[in-house]
Amino acid sequence: MENYHLDRKRASVSELLKLRRHVQNQIGGRDCIVIGSAPTPVVPAMSDPFVLCVNGSVFSANEYWGRNPDLTYLCGAIFNEADAYATRTKDTLRGRSIGDVLIARHAFKKALPMLADEGISHGNSFPLSKYDKRIILGESIGYFLLGGYRCNSNVSNGLFMVGMALWGGASRVVFSGISFGNQHAYSAGTSLSQRGHLHEDQRFLEVTVERNLPVFTTSDEIHARFGVRMWSDPER
């Protein structure tokens, strides 16, 4: 059992290094936009950004931006066939192109054939455990949230992708369609899942402001509440 855990840890580190090389090659030095699933995102004017999405926010990238994402994170929950949120999200993604894809490690093996069955096209695929996500966050903002490598909780998937962009060496990261509500742009006004990670998200945003990281928002609410710079600010 001890050897199993040692091998598992080595494999995770090896895969993280591979992923970091890949995202640095794709993102390094570029402006990035992270598009969340909140209704009617304010999409900023940007010149050829790298586009990151989460789950069904690919819909918003297509509808409001007219772009396919370059990188999408898919959580394990959307591969639960008995879950209403999973069903709606898969319906939303069916037939779409999602770019390279990060998939929750515990769902990775069944996820790839399911994506194929739904006609969801993608590029390279990478598994991510909750431990991997914590390491990425810690390295991206220089602060390990709530207990370092102990993964009792995490930030929301949308803000994780902000961290991913920073981890990849983005020049600037602007996020749109990320709010503290639980409505989704593709759910026709229906709350599909409970909004969690409120404390962690608050601390993540506070740290980006405290450390003057190149993170921006298009949300007046987020700007007023946490002091995250607006993308429209002339001093950006």
N, C-alpha and C positions, 0 to 999 in steps of 0.2 A: 504493500500500500504506500509506503514511504517513497519508493522509486516512482510509483505512478504519479504522486503529487509533484515530485521533482521534475519529471518529464513534462507534466502538464504546465508547470510554471515556465520551463525553458521554451516550450512550444509557443506559449503566449507571448513571451518576450521576443522571440524570433519573428512572430507574425506582426507584432507591433512595429518592429524595425522595418519590416517589409512595407507595411502600410505607411509608415512615416516617409520613407523614401518616395513612395508613389505620390502621396499628397503634396509633398514638397516640390516634386517635379511638376505637378499640375497647378498648384496654388502659389508657390513661392513668388513674392513680389507683386502679386496681382490684387486688385480690388475684388472683394467677394460680397455677394448678397445671400443672406439666409432667409428663406421664405417659409413662414409658418402657416398654420392652418386656420388662423383666426379669420372671420369674415371680412371682406372688402379691404385687403391690405393696401397700404399706400406704397406703391412701387416707385422707387426713386429713379431719376434719370442717371444712368451710369453707362460708361463706354466699355462694352465687352467685359463684363464681370464674370467671375466664376460663380455659378449658381448652385447653392446647396438647399436641399429639401428634406422634409421629414414626413414619412408615411404619405397620407393623402394630399399634402401640400403641393405635390406635383401638379394637382389640378389648378392651384392658384398660379403656379409658374406658367402653365400653359394659357390660362384664361386671362390673367392680368398682365403678364409679361410677354407672352407669345414665345416663350423659350422652353425647351426641355432642360431639366437640371443636368449638371455635370456630375453631381454626387448626391445620393439619397440615402438616408438612414431609415431602415425598416425595423421597428421593434418586434419582439417576439409575439406580442398579443395579436397582431393582425394575421397570424397563421393559425389562430385558434378557430376552428371551423364552427364552433358552437356560439361564438361571440358576435353580438350585433355590430359592434364597432369594427371588428375584423371583416365582417361581410360587407359593410358599407365601404370600408377603405379599399378592399379588393375590387369591389364594383367600380370604384372611382379610378383605380389604377389600370383596370383592364384595357389592354390595347395601347397603353402609353409607353413611352421610352423614359427611363429613369436614370440614365447615365451609369456610372460606377455605383456600386451598392454596398453599403455596410449593413450587416444583418446580425441581430442578436444571436450570440453563439449557440444558445440552447435550441434555437429554431433553425439553425443554418442548414442542416442536412435535408429537412423536409421543405425548406423555403424555396430552394432552387427549382425543384420540379414543379412546385405550385406556381411559381412565377411563369414558368414555361407554359403550364396549362392555361393560365389566364391571359396569355399573349402579352405579357409585360416584358419588354426587351430591356436589357441592361448590358453594361460592359463588365469590367473586372468586379469580382465579388470578394468581400472580406468579412470574416466572422469577428464579432466583438463581444467580449464578456463584460459584465458589470465592473470587474476589476480593471479591465483594459480601459473602460470609459473613465474611471477615476484617475488612472495614471495620465491619460490624455488631458483631462481637466487640470490636474495639478501642474503638468508641464506647460500648459497653455497660458495659465494666469498666475502661476507661481504661488499657488495657495491650495492646500488640500482641504477640501470642504468636509466638515463634520467627520473628523476621525481618520484622515489620511486614507490608507488602503483598506480600511474597514468599510465595506460597502453596504451599510444599512440603508442608505438613501443616495439620491443623486439629483442633479438638476434635470429639468424637463428636457425632452429630446431636442426641442428647438434651440435652446441655449447651449445644449451640448454641441450642436453643430456650429455655433459661434465659436466655441472653444476649439473645435476641430479645425476651423479656418485659421485661427491664430496659431495652432499647433503646426499647420502646414506652411506657416510663414507668410500669411496674407499681409499685404500692405495696409489695407483698411477693410473693416468688416461692417457692413450695415445690415441690420435685421428688420424685417417687415412682416406683419401678420403674426406677431407673437404678443399675446396679451395675458392678463391674469384671469380671464374668463375661461369657459369650457365649451364655447361654440366653435363649430368648424365650418369653413367656407363651403364645404361640399356636403353638409348635412341638412341643408334646407331649414335652418333654425332649430334643429333638434340637438340637444346635448348628448353626444355619443359616449363620453367618458368623463369621469370626475377629474377636475383640474387638481393635480397634486404638485408636490415639490415647491410649494410656495416659499418656504423659508430658504431653501437652497437656492432658488432662483433669485430671491432678493439679495442674498449674500454674494452670489456670482456677479450680479450687476454692480453692487457696491464695490467689489474688488476691482472690476474693470475701470470704474471711475476713480477710485483711490490711486490706482497705479497708472492712470492716464494711458490706458491701452487704446489702440486705434479702433474702438468699437463705437458704432453710431446706430441710431434708430430713426424710423419714420413715424414713431408713435408719440403724440403729444402727451399721452398718459404716462408712458414709460419715462419720457424726458422730465416731466414735472415731478414724478414720484421718486425717481432715483438719480436724476441728474445726468443720465446718459445723453451725450451730445446728439442733437438733431443733424441728420445728413444735410439738411438745407442750410445749416449755419455757414456763413461765408468764410469763417476761420478754420474750417475743417482741413 
